[in-house]
Amino acid sequence: MKLRFNKTYFLFFILLFLTEAAIAYYLKSGFIRHTFGDFLVVILLYCFFKSFIKANSVVVALCTLVIAYTIEFLQLTNFLEVLRLKGNLWANLVFGNSFSLQDLVAYSLGIIVTLFIEIKFFSKS
């Protein structure tokens, strides 16, 4: 693992961030907001990590998935209350406020698609 800035991944990160922001701002419910947004968020995190870390794609993908799962399982607790962030709009937006198995499936599918794209289009033969 090496620290190195990668413009391509950072550009993907920015584009995904803008997409996620638009989804959060314009859509208040529905499949795109609740499921596709979760699918995209793991890809966004993956691209963010790959923007600064040169490491094996599978390792980065698994670390990203562990982070997403951890945040989702934290929603089963009162961790936002403990951190005194329960009423904070941004904390609720970033960390969510209710556990869902559907979110875990969306995260998993997002990482699977990411790895497929990495292996198919970006890996060096």
N, C-alpha and C positions, 0 to 999 in steps of 0.2 A: 504494500500500500504506500503510495506516494501522494503528497500534496501537489496538485497541479491544476491550473485553471483551464477549463475546456469551454470555449466559446459556443460550440454547437449545443452541448447539453444545457448551458446557461440560457441560450436562446429558447430552447424547448421549455425550460423551466418558466421563463417569463411569459411565453405564450400560454402555457397551461395555467399559470397564476392568473392571468387576465381572464381566461375562460372561466376559471373557478369563481373569480370575483363577479363576473357577469351573471353566472348562475345564482350565486348567493344574493345578488342585488335584485335581479329581475324575477326569479322564480322562487316562490314561497312554499311550494309543495309539488308533489308528483315524482314520477320516475327519474327525470333528469336531475332534479334537485337531490333526491334522497339516495338514489342508487348510482346513477352515472357519475355524479359528483364524487362519490366515494371511490368509484373505479378510477377516476382521473387523479384523485389526490395522492394515491400511492405512486402513480407515474410521475406526478409533480415532485414528490419527495425524492424519488429515485433520481430524476434529472438534476435536482438540487445537489444531492450527494455526489453524483458523477461530475458535476460542474467543478468540484474542488478536490476530489479524491480519484486518483488513478488506481483502481483495484479491480479484481475479478468481478464481472457483472453478476454472477450468481451470488457471491458473498454480499455485494451491495443490495441486491434484490431481497435476499433473506433478511438482512438487517432492517431494510425498509419495512418489510412485512412484520417483523417483530415489533417495531415501533408502532405501526398502525394497530396491530392486535393489542398491544399494551394499552394504548390510549382507549381503545374500544372497551377492554375489560375494566379499565379504571372507571368507566361510566357506571359500572355496577356498584361503585362505592360513592361516598360523599366527598371525594377529593377536592372538588371545587369549593365546597363549604370549608374544608380544612384550610385551604389556601386563601380563603376569604374572597373568592372570585365568583361565587354563585350568581350574583346579579350582573356580572360583567358581560356585556354583549360580545366582545371579542373572544373572551375565554370560552363562552358557550358556543360560539361559531367555530373556533379552532378545535376544541376538545369534545364538543357535542355534549348532550345531556341525557341520552338514553341508549342503553345497550341494545344491539340488534344483530342477530345471526346473519341477516341479509347483508349487513355492512361487512362482516367477515368474508362472506362469499364475494362481494364486490372487490374487496382488497385483494383477495387471492386471484381472482380473474384478471385484475389490473396488473399484478406482478407476472402472471403467466403470459399475458399479451406482451408485456414489456420485454421479458426474456426471449420470447419468440422473435420479436422485432430485432433485438440485440443480436441474437444468433444468426438470424436470416440476413440482415442487412448491414450490421456494423462490425461483426467479428471478422478478424483477419484470417483468411484461409491459409 
